[in-house]
Amino acid sequence: MNAPSPGVLTWTVLVLNVAYVLLLASRMAASRVRGASTPPAPGPAPVAGRHVRSNRATPTLILIVAVAAVYYLSLLAWLAGVPRMGAALMETSWLTYGAGVLLSIAGLLLMGWTYAIFASWRWRAEVAPGHQLITRGPFRMVRHPIYLSFALFYVGAYFLLPYLPFLLHAIASFFAYDYRARTEEGVLLEAFGNEYRAYRAQTARYLPRVY
């Protein structure tokens, strides 16, 4: 067999996406439980003493939600067998299937690790009192491991579902999350000053030694 059967592919896509949604839901639930402030984590992480919010926080959140909606509408269309999905942009094989699964799982693992380390993360580009500047765990390697985890998952999704909507979504999500990351960095710089400036100078945004 040169490619996974439609049934195997469908179940793989469903399981990966359910895991993705559950991780996001757990993050949202944790944010509600903790409220605006977060108990200090072990270590000497700087803690914000005041609320700082970008004036682009709401537009940025709307952009992220809109881009995510494109993905899930495309996914539902694929599951429903909508013919306008178009022809596959590359031949599906066990190699592309394996690449998609590995990238998606890598994204999920990185996402879970980051959520466990970074209790202060919020959906809006803002810093609340008690928000910590975390530089341990995945943040030792990159400044935005959460957005990197999303990118890995969405690129993995394209390898599993090599259709134009998923390719366009992967590209659009990169620019959307990069815009969110830059907005967030402005807030962190205002909240933590030289401590964040020093961290930013020695840590890549997404890929060490690249970007």
C-alpha positions as CSV (number, residue, x, y, z in Angstrom):
1,M,0.0,0.0,0.0
2,N,1.5,3.3,-1.1
3,A,-0.8,5.6,1.0
4,P,-2.9,5.3,4.1
5,S,-6.5,4.4,3.5
6,P,-9.2,7.1,3.8
7,G,-10.4,5.6,7.0
8,V,-6.9,5.7,8.6
9,L,-6.4,9.3,7.5
10,T,-9.8,10.4,8.7
11,W,-9.4,8.9,12.2
12,T,-5.8,10.3,12.4
13,V,-7.0,13.8,11.6
14,L,-9.9,13.6,14.0
15,V,-7.8,12.3,16.9
16,L,-5.1,15.0,16.4
17,N,-7.7,17.8,16.2
18,V,-9.6,16.6,19.2
19,A,-6.3,16.6,21.2
20,Y,-5.6,20.1,19.9
21,V,-9.0,21.4,20.9
22,L,-8.8,19.8,24.4
23,L,-5.5,21.5,25.0
24,L,-6.9,24.9,24.0
25,A,-10.0,24.2,26.2
26,S,-7.9,23.3,29.2
27,R,-5.9,26.5,28.8
28,M,-9.1,28.6,28.6
29,A,-10.5,26.8,31.7
30,A,-7.3,27.4,33.6
31,S,-7.4,31.1,32.8
32,R,-10.9,31.4,34.2
33,V,-10.0,29.6,37.4
34,R,-6.8,31.6,38.0
35,G,-8.4,35.0,37.2
36,A,-6.3,38.0,36.5
37,S,-3.4,37.1,38.8
38,T,-1.3,34.0,38.9
39,P,0.5,32.5,41.9
40,P,4.3,32.8,41.5
41,A,6.1,29.9,40.0
42,P,9.3,28.5,41.4
43,G,12.4,30.5,40.6
44,P,13.4,34.1,40.2
45,A,11.0,35.0,37.3
46,P,10.2,38.7,37.3
47,V,6.6,39.5,38.1
48,A,4.6,42.4,36.7
49,G,3.2,44.7,39.3
50,R,0.6,46.5,37.0
51,H,-1.7,45.9,34.2
52,V,-0.4,46.6,30.7
53,R,-2.5,46.1,27.6
54,S,-1.9,46.8,23.9
55,N,-4.4,48.9,22.1
56,R,-4.2,46.2,19.4
57,A,-5.2,43.5,21.8
58,T,-8.8,43.1,20.6
59,P,-8.1,43.4,16.8
60,T,-5.3,40.9,17.2
61,L,-7.5,38.5,19.0
62,I,-10.2,38.9,16.3
63,L,-7.6,38.2,13.6
64,I,-6.4,35.0,15.4
65,V,-10.0,33.8,15.7
66,A,-10.8,34.5,12.1
67,V,-7.7,32.6,10.9
68,A,-8.6,29.7,13.1
69,A,-12.2,29.7,11.7
70,V,-10.7,29.3,8.2
71,Y,-9.0,26.1,9.3
72,Y,-12.0,24.5,11.0
73,L,-14.4,25.4,8.2
74,S,-11.9,23.8,5.7
75,L,-11.6,20.8,8.0
76,L,-15.4,20.4,8.2
77,A,-15.6,20.8,4.4
78,W,-13.0,18.0,4.0
79,L,-14.8,15.7,6.4
80,A,-18.1,16.4,4.6
81,G,-16.5,15.6,1.2
82,V,-17.1,19.0,-0.3
83,P,-16.0,18.7,-4.0
84,R,-14.7,22.3,-4.1
85,M,-11.8,21.4,-1.8
86,G,-10.0,20.9,-5.1
87,A,-7.3,18.5,-6.1
88,A,-4.5,17.6,-3.7
89,L,-1.4,19.7,-4.2
90,M,0.9,16.8,-3.6
91,E,0.6,13.1,-3.8
92,T,-0.5,11.5,-0.5
93,S,1.8,8.7,0.7
94,W,2.9,7.1,3.9
95,L,5.9,9.5,3.9
96,T,3.7,12.6,3.8
97,Y,1.3,10.9,6.3
98,G,4.2,10.2,8.7
99,A,5.6,13.8,8.3
100,G,2.1,15.2,9.1
101,V,1.6,13.0,12.2
102,L,5.1,13.8,13.5
103,L,4.8,17.5,13.0
104,S,1.3,17.6,14.5
105,I,2.4,15.5,17.6
106,A,5.5,17.7,18.0
107,G,3.2,20.8,18.0
108,L,0.8,19.2,20.6
109,L,3.7,18.2,22.9
110,L,5.3,21.6,22.7
111,M,1.9,23.2,23.3
112,G,1.3,21.1,26.4
113,W,4.8,21.7,27.7
114,T,4.5,25.5,27.3
115,Y,1.0,25.6,28.9
116,A,2.3,23.7,31.9
117,I,5.3,26.1,32.3
118,F,3.6,29.3,31.5
119,A,0.6,29.7,33.8
120,S,0.4,33.5,33.1
121,W,-0.3,33.3,29.4
122,R,-3.6,35.0,28.2
123,W,-5.5,35.0,24.9
124,R,-5.2,38.8,24.7
125,A,-2.0,40.7,24.2
126,E,-1.9,42.0,27.8
127,V,0.0,41.6,31.1
128,A,-1.9,41.4,34.3
129,P,-0.5,41.9,37.8
130,G,1.2,38.7,38.8
131,H,2.1,37.9,35.1
132,Q,5.6,36.4,35.0
133,L,8.4,36.8,32.5
134,I,9.2,33.1,32.0
135,T,12.5,32.2,30.5
136,R,12.8,28.5,31.5
137,G,11.5,25.4,29.8
138,P,10.7,25.9,26.1
139,F,11.3,29.7,26.6
140,R,15.0,29.0,26.9
141,M,15.0,28.2,23.2
142,V,12.4,30.6,21.6
143,R,10.4,33.6,22.8
144,H,7.1,32.3,21.5
145,P,6.9,28.5,21.8
146,I,3.1,28.6,21.9
147,Y,2.9,30.1,18.5
148,L,5.6,27.8,17.2
149,S,3.5,24.9,18.5
150,F,0.5,26.2,16.5
151,A,2.7,26.5,13.4
152,L,4.0,22.9,13.7
153,F,0.5,21.6,14.1
154,Y,-0.9,23.5,11.1
155,V,2.0,22.5,8.8
156,G,1.4,19.0,9.9
157,A,-2.2,19.4,9.0
158,Y,-1.2,20.4,5.5
159,F,0.9,17.3,5.1
160,L,-2.0,15.2,6.1
161,L,-4.5,17.2,4.0
162,P,-2.5,18.7,1.1
163,Y,-5.2,20.9,-0.3
164,L,-5.1,24.6,-1.1
165,P,-7.2,25.8,1.8
166,F,-4.9,24.2,4.3
167,L,-1.8,25.5,2.6
168,L,-3.2,29.1,2.6
169,H,-4.3,28.7,6.2
170,A,-0.8,27.6,7.3
171,I,0.7,30.6,5.6
172,A,-1.9,33.0,6.9
173,S,-1.6,31.7,10.5
174,F,2.1,32.3,10.4
175,F,1.7,35.9,9.6
176,A,-1.3,36.3,12.0
177,Y,0.7,34.8,14.9
178,D,3.8,36.7,14.0
179,Y,1.7,39.9,14.2
180,R,0.4,38.7,17.6
181,A,3.9,37.9,18.8
182,R,5.2,41.4,17.9
183,T,2.2,43.0,19.6
184,E,2.8,40.9,22.7
185,E,6.5,41.8,22.7
186,G,5.6,45.5,22.9
187,V,3.5,44.8,26.0
188,L,6.2,42.7,27.6
189,L,8.8,45.4,26.9
190,E,6.6,48.0,28.6
191,A,5.9,45.7,31.5
192,F,9.4,44.3,32.2
193,G,11.7,46.9,30.5
194,N,15.4,45.9,30.5
195,E,14.7,42.4,31.8
196,Y,12.7,41.6,28.7
197,R,15.0,43.6,26.4
198,A,17.9,41.4,27.5
199,Y,15.9,38.2,27.1
200,R,14.8,39.3,23.6
201,A,18.3,40.0,22.6
202,Q,19.6,36.5,23.3
203,T,16.5,34.4,22.4
204,A,15.1,33.9,18.9
205,R,11.4,34.6,18.2
206,Y,10.6,31.1,16.7
207,L,13.7,29.3,15.3
208,P,17.1,29.5,17.1
209,R,19.8,31.2,14.9
210,V,17.2,31.7,12.2
211,Y,14.3,34.0,13.2
